[in-house]
């Protein structure tokens, strides 16, 4: 009788994908993630006994574990096939501890992609559970538990019940708080630029920018200085002093790692980090491709390595040569350098099989899956191609005592841009990367015709608020967190704790987030310190590499932390809210409590949720209810504007006796034919703002950019939409087929 083996993976999707590659002697089952963890009701770590953790079966996992134990009784070997990272290793170790299979018969299986080739190769070369990885993950879990279960009660006592703090999340919130305070303290400085619109002997018209005045760098501080300089140019001859022609090569970006995938998906697709990772997990674990069955479409998505397997590079070169041309691949496959702490055993994120082209599998994917898969596909192919080549031209133009400079670039060879174009944040664009426009043929000594001088007023700008993409980039550059943690960090501080608010892609700290940060910084310099947090990540890496002991690392952290905690308990001033005020609720007579929410401090009824009365505290925070300047059509009492989970809405002030509500409209009619609804602002379940019809679900019209009641000058549509950039907004037509778009400078405060 053939020996039977139990293969345990993390998700049911993997079961379906992997089972088809193995014969009937293998039983594949899912653990549904962790089967045991530290208990939620107590610390679960004993500092007096070498920080020994107390593990218990996770709530809701007893049935799953019982089924796995029953299956394990009938097999000769256990194959742990959880994800190829620290957490996957720890899940596998916990499974082996609970299933009681002889250690010599427990094997570790890892694969970077869920394809027949990779899965069979892994089973042909099984390994053992890496206890150093388990120790590194255990150290992280113990550290996070010690911090979370120590700081949270402190915040409950000193600030407000229900608050919590985390080791890494608190630093991320601090970055956002510090940036917001930089913005608040910023004082804009006025300056002007001067641009000359010029004609040469041959078209097109072009623009040159003032660079020097009397041999010194141009510095126009105000309108008076600018107009005085313009007056001095009256009648001046604009002569080409020099022309410089050259070539610029633009290299492709490396294939995606976790952080760059999250950043690019945020910029190009508008996905949150959490959404990106959820969809990537689906693509990795397997998609049912009809007759071919389930197959993993991408390699493992939690990685910080840009390494690419040789066979994948060869496949990419073959695809490019066959579809685009030999000149689009370099002589040798390109190599990219990972950052120092990257795990080179992993690969970059890429398509598992190039034969699964996005257009060929589109019918099996959701719209979001298709968008992310195409992004990964195109980025990978582009990374294996030749640079794009531009012909560049620059000209220095003299006029009186002024020197103007014009520059332009023309695409000479598409290179990787034939497949993929990397997006850039507005503040990442450099002048030399963004030439002013097309240039005519110019010759030294040529006299140009001045069409007009265009002065422009500017103000220095504060640093931009973080987006999810730029925060992830900052966390990565600072060494805070690792690929598997970025999405959970953002999800925790935005969705779970309410310390950060997402508004039109940018992240701002709530009053609650600022208050908690201000409370923690004076007493917990290490935990709230960026460099210290980064050093701890390096220590965890060293545990995995066998260079440190996990208990020693935790002890080094805990001893000073314990002293800081004791001092904070003694000295931290209490500003507790949520305490009784002595004032009675005007609706039900229960006592009002002093609370703090996302929009500031407010009073709330202690009888919640039976009574939902709230009132803003004068002079602090943002009003929970705002007057709507209209009366309720049902009972005649005043209507108020409330802030709900999915945005603003209008409700009767007589609630709960009167439950009349209606949406807050933008004053713009829905463009759908025959619809009498108005556009309203809403918030999706994932926290993203959008604009839809008030007649939903009868009418399902939606736009993601903010509508502006301004007719489109090109097609006559009733409104345009706008998106905010660094120091201006771009307005464009929402009507399909209309390409109207223009930039609008933001007004100066």
Secondary structure, 3 states (H helix, E strand, C coil): CCCCEEEEECCHHHHHHHHCCCCCCEEEEECCCCCEEECCCCCCEEHHHCCEECEEECCCCHHHHHHHHHHHCCCCEEEECCCCCHHHHHHHHHHHHHHCCCHHHEEECCCCCCCHHHHHHHHHCCECCCHHHHHHHHHHHHHHHHHHHHHHHHHHHHCECCCCCCCCHHHHHHHHHHHHHHHHHCCCCEEEEEEEEEECCCCCCEEEEEEEECCEECCECCHHHHHHHHHHCCCCCEEEEEEEEEEEEECCCCCECHHHHHHHHHHHHCCCHHHHHHHHHHHHHCEECHHHCEECCECCCCCCCCCCCHHHHHHHHHHHHHHCCHHHCCCCCCCCCCCCCCCCCCCCECECCCCCCHHHHHHHCCHHHHHHHHHHHHHHHHHCCCCEEEEEEEEEEEECCEEEEEEEEEEEECHHHHCCCCCCCHHHCCHHHCCCCCCCCCCCCCEEEEEEEEEEEEECCCCCCCEHHHHHHHHHHHCCCCCCCHHHHHHHHHHHCCCEEEECCEEEECHHHHHHHHHHHCCCCCCCCHHHHHHHHHHHHHHHCCCCCHHHHHHHHHHHHHHHHHHHHHHCCCCCECCEEEEECCCCCCEEEEEEECCEEEEEECCCCCCCCEEECCCCCCCCEEEEEEECCCCCCEEEEEEECCEEEEEECCCCCCCCEEECEEEEECCCCCCCCEEEEEECCCCCEEEEECCCCCCCCEECCEEECCCCCCCCCCCEEEEECCCEEEEEECCCCCCCEEEEECCCC
